[in-house]
Amino acid sequence: MAEAGRDDEVDVLILGAGSGGYACALRAAQLGLSVALVEESKLGGTCLHVGCIPTKALLHAAEVADATREAESFGVLAKFDGIDAAGVRSYADGVVSRLHKGLTGLIKSRGIRVVEGRGRLTGPRQITVDGPDGQVVLTGRNVVLATGSAPRLIPGIEVDGTRVLTSDDALRLDSVPGSVIVLGGGVIGCEFASVWRSFGAEVTIVEALPRLLPPEDAASSATLERAFRKRGITARTGTSVESVRTEADGVVVTLSDESELRADLLLVAVGRGPRTEGLGYEDHGVTLDRGFVTVDDHCRTGADGLWAVGDIVPGLQLAHRGFQQGIFVAEQIGGLSPQPIDERGIPRVTYSRPEVASVGLTEEQAKEEYGDQGVTTLTYDLGGNGKSQILKTQGFVKLVRQVDGPVVGVHLVGERVGELIGEAQLIYGWEAHPDDVAPLVHAHPTQNEALGEAFLALAGKPLHAHS
Ligand code: NAI
């Protein structure tokens, strides 16, 4: 039974406490604004509970499994006895719960009012929340929509959570499957394929487009596919799924080339859709385009005082983008004049084995923008990098440069290279020329040096550089 509503007006009223929503709340509070944050589930959202954090914990467990299996090649005697799926879950859950506790404490300490329940936009600046304590009506001088995304489903493929899974279900598995078909060779598909292979499963990825990680530079996709093949992961690219049949002991998938695949499980990882349905957005001046909220480059919806951030806004669906948009909106509400976010400067990392990381333009995009003659590239093979040899990893650093201009794209493949994207991002963000970067000293031996070497080569002073 709903209780009588309580009217409250705050400076910033936020719907959704994922990366975008909570970052907005924290920054707004820091700027002295009064804030209310509405959340129907747990503070932290997809990233903390069913996304970035638990999946990266699984990937780390996968790395430990591979290291144990391959220990002998480093002269270490260890025996790989298998995976304790419950143990892996408890490790991942522990990481999530510590971070959740920290975040909850932080939000409380900043005086942010957290309202538990499902909120809907019921007025231009009003959110009605149905929660455990009944109904609450809140108003804000500004309202920030940050309701995030959910796994996209394919009509005709029924997700039952047991044989046919989304990534949410895959995180809750209490055993390692013997075999898996992964539908979609994007970021989620490649990361789960990588984990399951390290845990000992037979893995086949089915990707409709001609290559894995289609938005990445073609060279990165090719190197990842080669590395996956060596690891025993099969990639059926340029192929789509026609139909899925569930049987007592597994799934049978019919592909567009009429062949059939059988496995214990099917993971559906074909993208994430915005969570904007049934929330009253369109009734109060918000324009939706295929479910996404239309905003300008300041995250403003068409309606006065109504903003949107994170996965509901078209563009990269990444936690750190939502996070930055949340801060950006809070600062505008707080009277500051922050610069709009350059989407191309947002770093992207796929944490598979090997990792794929990038910032800026791919070679193809740069050529579209500056013409074939307007772009040069340089690829430095990790084979020449001491630390990568020590780690026994292969891959490359690829730089894409506008002729006589700055570096407009950096692409990396190899184990642990995700950690190098920070420097690449600064180079991109500061529109650095090779001569600006070449004099910087990189610590030896690090994988970071590979970036340094690549820049020396691009500046015309190769030390150990390959082509
Ligand atoms: P995605 O958009 O990255 O990849 C989906 C893939 O499925 C695409 O390559 C698409 O061509 C393919 N596909 C679609 N329909 C298909 C069909 N019928 N048959 C075969 N292939 C089909 O989406 P994904 O991997 O589900 O990830 C969702 C979002 O979550 C992404 O935006 C991603 O950036 C984000 N994410 C980011 C992570 C990271 O930054 N490390 C980790 C996991 C997710």
Residues whose N, C-alpha, C, O or C-beta is under 5 A from the ligand:
A	BS01	NAI	L183 G184 G185 G186 V187 I188 G189 V206 E207 A208 L209 P214 T239 S240 V241 A269 V270 G271 R272 Q317 V349 T350 Y351
